[in-house]
Amino acid sequence: MALNFFKKKKQNTEFPVKAPFNGQIVPLEKVPDEVFAQKILGDGVAIIPEDAATITVCAPIEGTVSLVADTGHAVGMTTAEGVEFLLHYGLETVALNGDGFKPLVSAGKKIKIGDPILEVDSAAMKAKGINQITMLVISDAKDYTYTLTTDCDAQTGETPIMQFTKA
């Protein structure tokens, strides 16, 4: 039994990424922001949230929170396999200086798919005319290939929106 302690943790050869909240999954090319639409920050998908007063954003992966923006609008996450993601809620939301965002995690926090990571006052964003389309970008895929699922409705923590396979 003690020998298991020294064994290297086996990495998954496949893993899914699930929807962080209920909404419609669309290709990044449909995001009305050139940085995301042209995939300057990386490939991924965008999610148009369902209409709700408050939106709880949940972890789309199992791993560790690597970054929570001071303004609360973005969360970086890394899987055990080293694949890195950036979840960016809405467009021009950094200018809100944190208004409407309540981070529920901090850097270093271990997360599982479906764990709440961010609460958003969607009603306040809507009142301010904020486009709440949310981007989930692959910052570093390591040595994994992936497929994206778009043009579908998704349920929090249930609908696979990306699938990673060891290259």
PyMOL commands that set and color helices and strands:
alter all, ss='L'
color gray80, all
select helices_A, chain A and resi 2-6+28-30+34-37+93-96+122-127
alter helices_A, ss='H'
color red, helices_A
select strands_A, chain A and resi 14-18+23-27+44-49+54-58+63-68+74-79+84-89+101-103+110-111+116-121+134-140+144-148+152-154+160-166
alter strands_A, ss='S'
color yellow, strands_A
deselect
rebuild
show_as cartoon
